[in-house]
């Protein structure tokens, strides 16, 4: 029996996780970066922020990752949407990325998306 393939985490900015977003899907595999605002050892729930956007991260499956409030972390995991549209990322990978410039990171992500959209558009025009 073949094991299901683990999907790569789509690069997503926290502000893009709105119900109207194409990334706002149950089970979507995402890569999220933000500053740690809170962490509960009892529940293994971390809360990360980027600007006004906030996301809960379930870190129960992560090992050997220490959490420091104010540090910047990147997580890869699956998005779980609850009945009230509250979302939580079930992290399978996490790492500290202190030193990253979140503003520059977000700008580069926007440029990447623009490049990909332009590439797809030009590819369709050729075919």
C-alpha positions in Angstrom: 0.0 0.0 0.0 1.5 3.3 -1.0 1.8 6.1 1.5 0.1 9.4 0.7 2.5 12.0 -0.6 3.2 14.8 1.8 2.5 18.1 0.0 4.9 21.0 0.0 3.8 24.0 2.0 2.5 26.9 -0.2 4.2 30.1 0.7 1.5 32.3 2.2 1.4 35.6 4.1 -0.7 35.7 7.2 -2.8 38.5 5.8 -3.8 36.2 2.9 -5.6 33.7 5.1 -9.1 35.1 4.6 -12.2 33.1 3.7 -12.1 34.6 0.2 -8.5 33.5 -0.4 -7.6 30.4 -2.6 -5.3 29.3 0.3 -8.2 29.2 2.8 -9.0 25.5 2.3 -9.4 22.7 4.8 -6.2 20.6 4.8 -4.3 23.0 2.7 -0.5 22.6 3.1 1.0 26.0 3.9 4.2 27.6 4.9 3.6 30.6 7.2 6.0 33.0 8.8 5.4 35.4 11.7 6.4 36.8 15.1 5.6 34.7 18.1 3.1 36.6 20.3 2.1 33.9 22.7 2.9 30.3 23.5 1.2 27.9 25.9 3.2 24.9 27.1 0.0 23.2 28.4 -1.9 23.3 25.1 1.2 23.5 22.7 -0.6 26.4 20.9 1.5 29.2 19.6 0.1 32.5 18.3 2.0 34.3 15.5 1.4 37.7 14.1 2.5 39.7 11.0 1.1 43.2 11.1 -2.6 42.9 12.0 -2.9 39.3 10.9 -2.9 36.6 13.6 -2.8 32.8 13.4 -2.9 30.0 15.9 -0.4 27.2 15.4 -0.7 23.7 17.0 2.8 22.7 17.8 2.2 19.4 19.5 4.1 17.4 16.9 7.2 19.5 17.0 10.2 18.4 18.9 13.4 20.2 19.9 12.0 23.7 19.1 12.2 26.2 21.9 9.8 29.1 21.8 10.7 32.7 22.6 8.1 35.5 22.6 9.1 38.1 20.0 11.2 35.7 17.9 10.2 35.0 14.3 9.2 31.5 13.3 8.3 29.7 10.1 5.9 26.7 10.2 4.8 24.2 7.6 1.6 22.3 8.2 -2.0 21.7 7.4 -4.8 24.3 7.8 -7.8 23.3 9.8 -10.9 25.4 9.5 -13.4 25.2 12.3 -17.2 25.8 12.0 -16.9 29.5 12.9 -14.2 30.0 10.2 -11.5 30.1 13.0 -8.4 28.6 11.6 -5.4 26.8 13.1 -2.3 25.4 11.4 -1.3 21.9 12.5 2.4 22.3 12.2 4.6 19.4 11.1 7.8 21.5 10.7 8.9 24.6 12.6 12.0 26.6 12.8 13.3 29.9 14.3 14.1 32.4 11.5 15.2 35.3 13.7 17.0 37.8 11.5 14.6 37.6 8.6 13.2 41.0 7.5 9.5 40.2 7.4 8.7 43.3 5.3 11.3 42.3 2.7 10.2 38.7 2.8 6.6 39.7 2.1 7.7 41.9 -0.7 9.7 39.1 -2.3 6.7 36.8 -1.9 4.5 39.3 -3.8 7.1 39.6 -6.6 7.2 35.8 -6.8 3.4 35.6 -7.2 3.5 38.3 -9.8 6.2 36.5 -11.7 4.3 33.2 -11.6 1.1 34.8 -12.7 2.9 36.5 -15.6 4.6 33.2 -16.5 1.3 31.3 -16.6 -0.3 34.1 -18.6 2.5 34.1 -21.2 2.5 30.3 -21.3 -1.2 30.2 -22.1 -0.8 32.8 -24.9 1.9 30.7 -26.5 -0.3 27.5 -26.5 
